[in-house]
Amino acid sequence: MVLMHTSPHPQPYRRTIFAALMEVVKIDLIVVPAGFVVAIAFWIIGLGSQLPYSAIPEWAFALWATVSGLSVSTLGFDFSLAPSLVTVGLWLLVATGAKRVVRGTAADSPTESDEDPGGWWALMGTALGTFVVAYAGPLLVVSVLVGQATVTPVGFLRLFLFLVTAVAWAFIRVRGIGDIPGLAVIADDTWNVSVGLTRRLLWAAAALGAIVLVVGIVIRWSDVADTVQVYSSPVAAGIGLIVVQALFAPSIVYSALSWSAGTGVSIGGAGTSSAFTSSMAPVPDVHVLQLLEGDYPAWTAAAPALLVLLGLLCVILGRDRARDIAAQSWLGLGVAIGILFVALEVLALFAGGALGPLGLSGFGPSALTSALAITGWIGVGMTAGLLLIRLSGLHTEYSEFAEDDEEDADDYEDGTAGAFEEDRTADAFDEDNAEPVADDIVDEDEPR
């Protein structure tokens, strides 16, 4: 007898593909009109009287391409430095859509079937693949044909990481890591502790970058204050520059971390400014760029110690958190360092690029070395923190508490079981010696 193997029913695949396409349509209905609004605003405020109406769709799709990580050539200049604050917002929008796709697909097929091994991953892969292709395909077409985008290796890599990280985050948020080959060996407790530690490190690193910027402004206050004086309307220029710099806030904060780590920030290919080196390359009249020109005090060479201190404090602060980190030991620390490096590397790729002439033609930290250096300095502090926890005896104390809890649980179970057996024995004894109920009712003189 020949067994016929039929293919999976096409209905779940059709429903999954349609749901993924609808999520992409929702994103496009938000992103594309927003791009046109911004393009029209720039056309009216800027060069509206000198440029044709065709510049509006070109700028709109160029903005969408740049925010997604692609490179654009317009107005005679190359623009590949994404406004990272807008990029973060778009990433959250895409990740939220992918999360709904994963949740809907998981609801249609909660677990893998024994009758169709691999069918669950085939359905999930179809959903996420459709989502990625439906978003990237139209973006690449309109960006190249209308938005003057150029698909460079770095731009394609940034777009790829933009989509992959969003989809991966959505999948892990819904399903966890148990379904991912290679990560299933990591215990849930280890993963949760590592993710919590990484989240704490990223927020602390953002705060440290902001502190470094504030200190730099204090040191270079005269240069920063004189920046807007070269413009015809200093007040309007100051407001405009603040708004523009806010759009690039994540990249600026990451550049401050790279400066502190020693890998520095490149200024138009003419030099690199870091805690160890100075640069006299000319920079445009922008507030934060004035911090990169000239010499620094000698004590700024100790800036990497701030990153080490950051990693140390994030590990040891909080008694309960320190116990959790100590319980997961080196594996948990290694997973946290790995996640931190991936996040920093993606930020590094989006923090550098071109944004016009002069010092903005090749601005930003090195994507190859900055993430490694920042992660390395922070990792040193994290390692020292875990060693301090072990030397302080907190890890032993945690283990003793865990053993006591297990012993108490065993004693409780034994005591409960013993008491239950005693009750059963007593009940059985009472049943053997129980008096007949009828003896209390029937009179002794009555015949039985």
Backbone torsions as a table, in degrees:
resi	resn	phi	psi	omega
1	MET	NA	129.2	-177.8
2	VAL	-96.7	126.8	179.3
3	LEU	-88.9	129.7	179.8
4	MET	-94.6	125.1	177.7
5	HIS	-99.0	114.2	-179.5
6	THR	-93.7	152.2	178.0
7	SER	-74.9	158.2	179.5
8	PRO	-57.8	149.5	179.9
9	HIS	-60.9	131.9	-174.6
10	PRO	-71.6	-14.6	-175.2
11	GLN	-60.1	-46.6	177.8
12	PRO	-61.3	-35.1	179.8
13	TYR	-68.7	-41.2	178.4
14	ARG	-62.6	-44.5	-179.8
15	ARG	-65.7	-38.2	179.5
16	THR	-67.1	-45.3	179.3
17	ILE	-63.3	-42.2	179.4
18	PHE	-64.2	-40.8	178.8
19	ALA	-64.0	-40.9	178.5
20	ALA	-64.8	-42.2	178.7
21	LEU	-63.0	-39.7	180.0
22	MET	-65.9	-36.2	177.4
23	GLU	-64.9	-39.6	177.8
24	VAL	-66.6	-39.4	178.0
25	VAL	-61.4	-40.5	177.2
26	LYS	-60.1	-42.5	179.5
27	ILE	-65.3	-44.6	-178.5
28	ASP	-64.6	-33.9	179.3
29	LEU	-69.1	-16.7	174.9
30	ILE	-93.8	-44.3	-172.0
31	VAL	-73.2	-48.2	-174.6
32	VAL	-64.6	-49.8	176.3
33	PRO	-60.1	-37.1	177.9
34	ALA	-62.9	-39.6	177.4
35	GLY	-63.3	-39.2	177.7
36	PHE	-67.1	-37.5	177.7
37	VAL	-62.1	-45.5	179.0
38	VAL	-64.9	-41.6	-179.9
39	ALA	-63.8	-41.0	178.3
40	ILE	-65.2	-39.6	178.6
41	ALA	-62.1	-44.7	177.8
42	PHE	-65.5	-36.9	-179.8
43	TRP	-65.0	-39.5	-179.5
44	ILE	-73.8	-46.9	-175.4
45	ILE	-73.4	-37.6	-172.1
46	GLY	-91.8	-94.7	-169.5
47	LEU	-112.2	34.8	-175.8
48	GLY	-60.4	-35.8	-177.3
49	SER	-76.6	-11.9	-175.5
50	GLN	-112.6	-10.6	-176.0
51	LEU	-118.3	149.1	178.9
52	PRO	-74.6	169.9	179.1
53	TYR	-65.1	-22.6	-179.2
54	SER	-64.7	-15.7	178.0
55	ALA	-69.6	-23.4	-176.8
56	ILE	-65.7	-54.8	177.4
57	PRO	-63.9	-31.5	178.2
58	GLU	-63.0	-45.8	179.3
59	TRP	-67.7	-37.0	-178.3
60	ALA	-61.9	-49.2	-179.5
61	PHE	-74.8	-28.1	174.5
62	ALA	-65.3	-38.1	177.4
63	LEU	-65.2	-43.2	177.8
64	TRP	-60.5	-42.3	179.7
65	ALA	-65.9	-43.7	-178.4
66	THR	-65.5	-42.7	179.8
67	VAL	-62.7	-33.6	180.0
68	SER	-81.5	-6.3	175.1
69	GLY	114.0	-5.5	-178.3
70	LEU	-80.9	164.9	177.9
71	SER	-99.2	143.2	-176.0
72	VAL	-132.0	140.8	175.7
73	SER	-118.7	113.1	179.3
74	THR	-151.6	153.5	-179.0
75	LEU	58.2	23.7	177.8
76	GLY	84.7	4.4	-178.5
77	PHE	-128.6	160.0	175.1
78	ASP	-95.6	134.0	178.2
79	PHE	-125.0	108.3	178.2
80	SER	-132.5	2.4	176.7
81	LEU	-92.2	107.9	-174.2
82	ALA	-72.5	140.7	169.7
83	PRO	-67.6	93.9	-164.0
84	SER	-63.1	-28.3	177.7
85	LEU	-66.5	-39.4	175.5
86	VAL	-68.8	-36.2	178.1
87	THR	-62.7	-41.2	177.7
88	VAL	-62.6	-42.4	177.3
89	GLY	-62.6	-43.2	177.7
90	LEU	-66.0	-38.0	177.6
91	TRP	-61.3	-43.3	178.2
92	LEU	-63.9	-37.4	178.2
93	LEU	-64.7	-44.9	179.0
94	VAL	-67.0	-41.7	180.0
95	ALA	-64.3	-37.4	178.0
96	THR	-65.7	-41.6	175.9
97	GLY	-63.2	-42.7	177.3
98	ALA	-63.8	-34.1	178.4
99	LYS	-64.4	-40.3	176.9
100	ARG	-66.6	-35.9	177.2
101	VAL	-63.8	-45.7	180.0
102	VAL	-63.6	-42.9	-179.1
103	ARG	-64.7	-42.6	178.8
104	GLY	-66.2	-41.0	178.8
105	THR	-66.5	-41.0	178.2
106	ALA	-65.2	-31.0	177.5
107	ALA	-69.9	-35.0	177.5
108	ASP	-71.5	-34.8	-179.3
109	SER	-138.2	84.1	-173.2
110	PRO	-61.1	-40.9	-176.9
111	THR	-137.0	166.9	179.1
112	GLU	-76.9	135.7	-177.5
113	SER	-87.8	143.1	176.9
114	ASP	-69.1	-28.9	179.9
115	GLU	-74.3	-24.3	-178.5
116	ASP	-133.0	72.4	-179.9
117	PRO	-62.4	134.6	-177.4
118	GLY	86.7	-9.1	-178.9
119	GLY	-67.2	-32.9	-179.8
120	TRP	-66.5	-45.7	179.0
121	TRP	-67.9	-31.7	177.1
122	ALA	-64.5	-41.9	178.4
123	LEU	-68.1	-43.4	179.4
124	MET	-67.2	-40.4	177.5
125	GLY	-63.8	-37.2	176.6
126	THR	-63.1	-42.5	-179.4
127	ALA	-63.8	-50.9	-176.8
128	LEU	-71.0	-37.0	177.1
129	GLY	-63.7	-42.1	176.6
130	THR	-62.4	-41.0	179.7
131	PHE	-61.5	-46.7	-177.9
132	VAL	-66.1	-47.5	-177.8
133	VAL	-65.6	-39.5	-179.2
134	ALA	-67.1	-28.5	176.7
135	TYR	-83.1	-46.6	-174.0
136	ALA	-75.1	-33.5	-176.8
137	GLY	-60.1	-61.0	178.2
138	PRO	-60.4	-34.8	178.6
139	LEU	-60.5	-47.3	-179.4
140	LEU	-65.3	-39.6	-177.2
141	VAL	-65.4	-53.6	-176.5
142	VAL	-71.0	-29.7	180.0
143	SER	-69.1	-40.1	-179.0
144	VAL	-76.3	-43.7	-175.3
145	LEU	-78.3	-34.1	-175.2
146	VAL	-113.8	-43.1	-173.2
147	GLY	-85.7	5.7	178.1
148	GLN	58.9	34.7	179.5
149	ALA	-82.6	149.5	175.2
150	THR	-120.2	127.1	-176.8
151	VAL	-85.5	90.4	176.3
152	THR	-90.0	160.8	178.3
153	PRO	-56.7	-41.9	179.9
154	VAL	-67.2	-42.0	178.9
155	GLY	-63.3	-43.5	178.0
156	PHE	-64.2	-38.6	178.5
157	LEU	-63.7	-41.2	179.1
158	ARG	-65.5	-42.3	177.2
159	LEU	-63.4	-40.9	178.7
160	PHE	-61.5	-48.0	179.8
161	LEU	-67.4	-34.5	176.6
162	PHE	-56.3	-47.6	-177.1
163	LEU	-77.9	-40.9	-177.4
164	VAL	-65.4	-43.9	179.9
165	THR	-65.7	-37.5	178.1
166	ALA	-64.6	-44.5	-180.0
167	VAL	-67.8	-41.8	179.3
168	ALA	-63.3	-43.2	177.7
169	TRP	-60.4	-43.4	-179.0
170	ALA	-63.4	-43.4	-178.7
171	PHE	-63.7	-45.5	-177.6
172	ILE	-67.5	-36.4	178.6
173	ARG	-62.8	-34.1	-176.8
174	VAL	-89.7	-46.1	-171.0
175	ARG	-106.5	-14.4	-174.1
176	GLY	79.0	-163.8	-177.3
177	ILE	-105.6	1.5	-176.2
178	GLY	-65.6	-26.4	-178.3
179	ASP	-91.4	-6.1	-175.2
180	ILE	-92.0	120.3	177.8
181	PRO	-61.8	134.3	-179.6
182	GLY	96.0	-30.2	178.5
183	LEU	-101.3	-12.2	-178.4
184	ALA	-65.7	-20.1	-179.6
185	VAL	-74.2	-16.1	178.9
186	ILE	-81.9	128.1	-179.7
187	ALA	-66.5	152.5	-179.2
188	ASP	-61.9	-39.7	179.3
189	ASP	-63.0	-41.5	178.7
190	THR	-63.2	-44.3	-179.7
191	TRP	-63.7	-45.5	-178.3
192	ASN	-63.3	-42.2	178.3
193	VAL	-65.2	-40.8	-179.3
194	SER	-66.7	-41.9	178.7
195	VAL	-65.5	-41.8	177.1
196	GLY	-62.3	-40.2	177.8
197	LEU	-66.3	-41.2	178.3
198	THR	-63.6	-41.9	177.7
199	ARG	-60.6	-41.6	178.1
200	ARG	-64.4	-39.8	179.5
201	LEU	-65.2	-41.8	-178.3
202	LEU	-66.0	-43.6	177.5
203	TRP	-65.1	-40.4	178.2
204	ALA	-66.0	-37.7	177.9
205	ALA	-65.7	-39.0	176.8
206	ALA	-62.5	-42.2	178.1
207	ALA	-64.8	-39.9	178.7
208	LEU	-64.5	-42.2	177.4
209	GLY	-60.2	-40.4	177.5
210	ALA	-65.2	-38.8	178.1
211	ILE	-64.1	-41.9	178.4
212	VAL	-61.1	-40.7	178.5
213	LEU	-64.0	-42.6	179.7
214	VAL	-63.4	-43.6	177.8
215	VAL	-62.2	-40.4	177.9
216	GLY	-63.3	-39.4	177.8
217	ILE	-64.5	-39.0	178.1
218	VAL	-64.0	-42.4	-179.3
219	ILE	-66.4	-41.6	-176.1
220	ARG	-105.2	34.0	-173.0
221	TRP	-58.9	-40.8	-177.7
222	SER	-63.8	-42.2	179.0
223	ASP	-67.4	-40.2	-179.7
224	VAL	-66.6	-41.5	-178.4
225	ALA	-66.8	-31.9	-178.9
226	ASP	-84.2	-1.7	-175.2
227	THR	-61.9	-47.0	-173.5
228	VAL	-80.0	-6.6	-177.8
229	GLN	-70.8	-17.7	-180.0
230	VAL	-79.4	-12.1	-179.4
231	TYR	-89.3	156.2	-178.1
232	SER	-67.9	-31.8	177.1
233	SER	-124.7	90.7	-174.9
234	PRO	-57.5	-39.0	-177.3
235	VAL	-66.0	-50.0	179.6
236	ALA	-63.4	-39.8	178.6
237	ALA	-65.0	-40.5	178.8
238	GLY	-62.4	-43.2	179.2
239	ILE	-64.8	-44.2	-179.8
240	GLY	-63.2	-41.7	179.7
241	LEU	-66.4	-37.2	178.0
242	ILE	-63.4	-42.3	179.1
243	VAL	-63.7	-45.2	-179.6
244	VAL	-62.6	-43.8	179.9
245	GLN	-65.8	-32.1	176.7
246	ALA	-64.4	-34.2	178.5
247	LEU	-65.4	-24.4	179.8
248	PHE	-106.5	20.7	-173.7
249	ALA	-56.2	-48.5	179.3
250	PRO	-59.0	-39.7	178.8
251	SER	-67.1	-38.2	179.5
252	ILE	-66.0	-43.1	179.1
253	VAL	-64.3	-41.7	178.4
254	TYR	-65.1	-37.4	177.6
255	SER	-62.6	-36.2	176.3
256	ALA	-64.3	-37.4	176.5
257	LEU	-66.9	-41.4	177.7
258	SER	-64.1	-38.8	176.1
259	TRP	-61.0	-42.4	-179.3
260	SER	-68.5	-33.7	-178.5
261	ALA	-74.6	-15.6	179.1
262	GLY	102.4	-13.3	178.1
263	THR	-77.0	-22.8	169.4
264	GLY	77.0	-172.5	-178.3
265	VAL	-130.1	127.7	179.3
266	SER	-78.8	140.4	-178.5
267	ILE	-118.7	91.2	175.9
268	GLY	60.3	23.9	-178.8
269	GLY	73.4	1.9	-177.9
270	ALA	-94.9	-7.1	-178.7
271	GLY	170.1	170.1	179.3
272	THR	-129.6	131.9	178.8
273	SER	-109.4	128.9	-179.8
274	SER	-149.7	-178.0	178.0
275	ALA	-66.9	-19.2	-178.3
276	PHE	-103.6	-23.6	-176.2
277	THR	-130.1	154.6	177.4
278	SER	-119.4	162.1	-178.5
279	SER	-137.9	140.6	176.8
280	MET	-107.7	16.5	179.8
281	ALA	-67.0	140.3	179.6
282	PRO	-67.2	142.2	179.5
283	VAL	-127.2	153.5	176.6
284	PRO	-63.8	163.1	-177.8
285	ASP	-80.6	75.9	176.6
286	VAL	-128.7	141.3	-171.6
287	HIS	-53.2	-57.3	-173.6
288	VAL	-68.1	-27.2	-179.8
289	LEU	-71.8	-24.0	177.1
290	GLN	-66.8	-19.8	179.5
291	LEU	-73.9	-14.4	-175.6
292	LEU	-94.1	-8.1	-174.6
293	GLU	-102.6	134.4	176.0
294	GLY	98.5	-177.8	-178.1
295	ASP	-86.1	162.1	179.1
296	TYR	-121.8	157.9	174.5
297	PRO	-60.2	156.0	-176.5
298	ALA	-63.2	-32.2	-175.9
299	TRP	-70.3	-12.4	178.1
300	THR	-69.3	-14.1	177.5
301	ALA	-66.7	-14.9	178.0
302	ALA	-87.3	9.4	-176.9
303	ALA	-58.9	-36.6	178.2
304	PRO	-58.9	-25.2	178.4
305	ALA	-62.7	-26.9	177.5
306	LEU	-65.2	-38.6	177.8
307	LEU	-67.8	-39.3	176.6
308	VAL	-62.8	-44.2	179.6
309	LEU	-63.6	-36.4	178.5
310	LEU	-61.1	-48.5	178.7
311	GLY	-63.0	-38.4	179.4
312	LEU	-63.1	-48.9	-176.0
313	LEU	-68.1	-36.2	179.9
314	CYS	-65.6	-24.0	179.4
315	VAL	-86.2	-41.6	-170.1
316	ILE	-94.6	-21.0	-177.5
317	LEU	-73.8	136.3	-178.3
318	GLY	89.8	109.9	-173.9
319	ARG	-63.2	-44.9	-178.9
320	ASP	-66.6	-40.9	179.3
321	ARG	-65.3	-40.7	178.7
322	ALA	-63.2	-38.3	177.1
323	ARG	-63.8	-42.0	179.7
324	ASP	-63.4	-43.1	179.5
325	ILE	-64.6	-41.8	179.0
326	ALA	-64.5	-35.2	-179.8
327	ALA	-66.3	-35.8	179.2
328	GLN	-83.0	-14.8	172.8
329	SER	58.2	-145.8	-171.8
330	TRP	-70.6	-28.5	178.5
331	LEU	-63.7	-47.3	178.6
332	GLY	-61.8	-38.9	179.0
333	LEU	-66.2	-41.0	179.2
334	GLY	-65.0	-40.3	177.7
335	VAL	-63.7	-42.0	178.8
336	ALA	-62.9	-41.8	178.6
337	ILE	-64.5	-39.2	178.0
338	GLY	-63.5	-45.5	177.9
339	ILE	-63.5	-40.5	179.3
340	LEU	-61.5	-42.9	-179.4
341	PHE	-63.8	-42.4	179.3
342	VAL	-61.3	-45.4	179.6
343	ALA	-62.7	-43.7	-179.3
344	LEU	-68.2	-35.1	179.4
345	GLU	-66.8	-40.1	176.4
346	VAL	-64.0	-42.6	176.6
347	LEU	-61.9	-39.2	-179.4
348	ALA	-63.3	-39.7	-179.8
349	LEU	-65.7	-33.9	-179.6
350	PHE	-88.4	-10.2	-176.6
351	ALA	-88.4	-8.9	-178.8
352	GLY	-120.4	154.8	178.6
353	GLY	155.1	-167.1	-179.0
354	ALA	-107.1	142.9	179.1
355	LEU	-143.1	34.9	179.0
356	GLY	127.7	-160.5	-175.9
357	PRO	-86.0	-178.4	174.0
358	LEU	54.1	-128.4	-175.1
359	GLY	-68.2	-7.6	179.7
360	LEU	-102.2	6.0	-179.2
361	SER	-75.9	-20.4	176.7
362	GLY	-156.6	66.0	-171.6
363	PHE	-98.8	145.8	170.1
364	GLY	129.5	170.1	177.6
365	PRO	-75.9	162.9	179.2
366	SER	-73.6	126.9	179.6
367	ALA	-72.1	-20.6	-177.0
368	LEU	-85.3	-35.7	-171.8
369	THR	-112.0	-25.0	-173.1
370	SER	-65.7	-46.0	-180.0
371	ALA	-63.4	-39.0	177.7
372	LEU	-63.5	-44.0	-177.8
373	ALA	-67.0	-45.3	-179.5
374	ILE	-62.9	-46.3	178.8
375	THR	-63.2	-37.7	179.5
376	GLY	-63.2	-48.4	179.3
377	TRP	-62.7	-44.6	178.8
378	ILE	-65.4	-38.1	178.2
379	GLY	-62.4	-35.5	175.7
380	VAL	-61.0	-44.8	178.4
381	GLY	-64.7	-39.4	178.4
382	MET	-64.2	-42.0	178.0
383	THR	-62.3	-43.7	177.5
384	ALA	-62.6	-37.3	178.8
385	GLY	-63.9	-43.5	178.7
386	LEU	-66.0	-38.3	176.7
387	LEU	-63.7	-40.0	177.7
388	LEU	-63.1	-39.3	178.3
389	ILE	-62.4	-42.1	-179.9
390	ARG	-68.3	-40.2	179.7
391	LEU	-69.0	-30.1	-178.6
392	SER	-76.8	-12.0	179.0
393	GLY	88.4	2.8	-179.6
394	LEU	-66.6	-34.6	178.4
395	HIS	-65.3	-42.1	177.9
396	THR	-64.7	-40.4	179.2
397	GLU	-62.5	-40.0	178.1
398	TYR	-63.0	-42.7	180.0
399	SER	-64.4	-40.3	178.7
400	GLU	-63.9	-41.4	178.1
401	PHE	-62.1	-39.8	-180.0
402	ALA	-65.3	-41.7	178.7
403	GLU	-66.0	-40.1	178.0
404	ASP	-62.6	-41.0	178.9
405	ASP	-62.8	-40.3	178.7
406	GLU	-66.3	-40.8	179.2
407	GLU	-65.4	-41.6	177.8
408	ASP	-62.7	-38.8	179.1
409	ALA	-65.9	-41.3	178.4
410	ASP	-65.2	-42.5	178.5
411	ASP	-62.7	-38.9	179.9
412	TYR	-65.0	-42.8	179.1
413	GLU	-65.3	-43.2	179.3
414	ASP	-63.4	-43.3	-179.8
415	GLY	-64.4	-40.0	179.8
416	THR	-66.4	-42.0	179.0
417	ALA	-65.3	-39.7	179.6
418	GLY	-65.6	-42.6	179.1
419	ALA	-64.1	-38.3	178.8
420	PHE	-63.6	-41.5	178.7
421	GLU	-65.3	-40.4	178.3
422	GLU	-62.3	-41.5	179.1
423	ASP	-63.5	-40.1	179.6
424	ARG	-66.3	-39.0	179.0
425	THR	-65.2	-42.8	179.7
426	ALA	-64.0	-40.5	179.4
427	ASP	-64.8	-39.3	179.2
428	ALA	-65.7	-40.0	179.0
429	PHE	-63.6	-41.5	179.4
430	ASP	-65.4	-35.3	-179.9
431	GLU	-67.1	-37.0	-179.5
432	ASP	-68.1	-32.4	-176.3
433	ASN	-107.8	19.6	-177.2
434	ALA	-73.8	142.1	177.0
435	GLU	-81.9	143.3	178.8
436	PRO	-63.3	139.9	-179.4
437	VAL	-69.9	-30.6	-175.5
438	ALA	-69.3	-24.7	-179.9
439	ASP	-63.5	-28.3	179.0
440	ASP	-80.0	-12.7	-175.0
441	ILE	-106.1	-41.6	-174.3
442	VAL	-80.5	136.5	179.2
443	ASP	-73.8	146.1	-177.2
444	GLU	-67.7	-28.9	-179.0
445	ASP	-76.5	-21.9	-179.1
446	GLU	-73.9	141.8	176.0
447	PRO	-66.8	143.4	-177.8
448	ARG	-95.3	NA	NA
